[in-house]
Amino acid sequence: MNRSPRVRALLALAVLALSLYVAATVPVRLGLDLRGGTQIVLETRSTPTAEADSAATDRTLEVLRGRIDALGVAEPTLVRSGDHRIIVELPGVQDPKKAAAVLGRTAQLTFHPVLGAAREGDETSRPLPKRPGQRVLPDESGTPLRLGPASLTGEDVKEAAARFDQQGGAGWHVTVGFEGADRDGWARLTGEAACKAPGDAARRVAIVLDDKVISSPQVDPSIACGTGIRDGATQITGSFSPEEARELSLLINGGALPVPVETVEQRTVGPTLGAQAITASAWAAVVGTALTSLFIIMVYRLLGALAALALACYGLVSYAALAALGATLTLPGLAGFVLAIGMAVDANVLVFERAREEYAARRRPSIRSALTAGFRNAFSAIADSNITTLIAAALLFFLASGPVRGFGVTLGIGVLASMFSALVISRVLAEFAASRPGVRRRPRLTGIATTGAVRERLTRRNPLLMRRPRRWLATSAAVLVLAGSGLAVRGVDLGVEFTGGRLIEYSTSSPVDPGRVRSALADAGFPRAVVQSSGDAGLTVRTDPLTDAEEREVTGTLREVAGPADKVRDELIGPSLGKELRQGALIALAVALGAQFVYLAARFRWVLGSAAVVALVHDVVILLGVFAWLGKPVDGVFLAALLTVIGYSVNDSVVLFDRVRELDRRGSGPPFSGVVNQAILQTLPRTVNTGMGAAFMLTALAALGGSSLTDFALALLIGLAVGTYSSVFTAAPVAIGLHARSRRGKPSPEGAAVTA
């Protein structure tokens, strides 16, 4: 990129102007977990007569699209996922049972001649022996009828409509019209039936939907034998309610599904919960940004204020990017947006700390030249640390699903926007301020002319942190064993998303003791139900997969104990999908560790890359162990937090090892352990200041983000603390040990100040 300040200024103005225009004219698409509605994941199944291949899934998608259009849902979304799955999003639909019933019906409509009443003892659910094509099914009243082969199917129907006939006494019914040559088929079918005597069962025509006789009217006596009904129209009657008549008409109009479908996932979120999540996350963003801005202003003074202004520009750019790309903003994605604000501070801190070093060493006689050197020297660390986070975001997008994928999108956009904010917008503002005469006369006003409290103490004391690296490794091992024992003693509490089952969240008028509800559900026949408090006045119930009838029983039992309770969230995950998501999570974790190792090994020596990966494994095990001890569920949102922790931990290790590489290149200095110790002391101010900025955002998110984001923010806070520790006191000692092993047998340099 051209380094000219004028070009950078024009680029920054152009991007900000475009972002402002996009933000004002293009709304961001909210996910169902924020605006309320139902998401249903359907999976096509093969039958002996039809294979659920890609083409069958495409045809199924078109049939479902027609059914949803008939339901009148505003802004529905249907997308194919792989060869066998279809994701249906229905904004505003709070009754998933009705939607799932309509979408999941195969809707095979057929018209059969009735051969007569079935003999006593005939089975009513399978074809009769020795008579291919014939079958016995009960009519509307339960009387068995022997049916001949289907003469017409739903594909022959031109149009169906729900009607109400008050004068004729038919009530709600469905009119069906045939088209083209099929009008003759209907006339032939009714003409043959008209040849039978009135009252004879064979004078009836059976209309069958999915192997169930929904209507079997007799042909009117006025219809002549062999002539039949010539106008190609009929009525399906059966004491339908208005909803049943409309549902039947849209099923007929939509056509039959080419293959059966099964609901493998179903999520419903009430609009109130989504609105609360948006409000809570907005407050978390405001409070967290304000605290972070105050902190960096206190530390870096004028340049800190300009960095805070750049943070606001970052928020505008990232929001506009989300809108322009048409990305869906989900609840975890909203949390990622808030989190990325805290992470955006990191690049500014890296630059300002390097500028402080340059100015303190008097290698740069002015604030502006120190800033220029700071941006140049910090670029490799900024690029490496952000690329590792982008790797985590990409893995979330490609390997996760649902709202967690939205988190990956917002995190990736946030990382790119933060780099632009720090390297372009912040630089334009900082260089402009540094060139003002008043600022040149008062260099301490910038915050660069001072070394900062952390660096002053480190310089004064010059501690030899890596004098005995094995002690740090022993401490890390002890913490690892303590946390890891939680995995052995308590085990990992996998959430519904990974095991399959049903998760229902209720909002109650007052706090309720979960133990009372748990006992009541056990007495009602649900001994494995897990009941937990949610927020100030709410409960979550997690069970094995439930039918709709069992769900109603659970809800009724809870209301008997807790009083009035509104269902605000309902998630159903099939066991097969849960197993698949669980395997996908393990693959995502393994790929994340492998990808980070490959990148680090390519950018650094294998010693440093291996040490960083050891620290990553250390962080992962501790975070899992802490959640095991706390009894917190491990679900898809936790996976998002875990991969983010991996990216954050690598960030710290990359900054440290980037400085190790820089110092090691100078040569003829202290031994490797001394180089590492010096690198830790030089980068520790950045580590502390960046960690504080991220901690403000995460604390605000945990305190204000609502019950839906509490565990997410908690996991990130734990990961932040563990990752900050491990990058210094785990990765560094491991690197020293690996370096010593690789150098064993070679003469040690003289004058070693710190021993490995």
Summary of the structure (lengths in Angstrom):
residues: 756
radius of gyration: 33.8
end to end distance: 42.2
largest distance: 116.2
contacts: 2662
relative contact order: 0.10
helix: 60%
strand: 16%
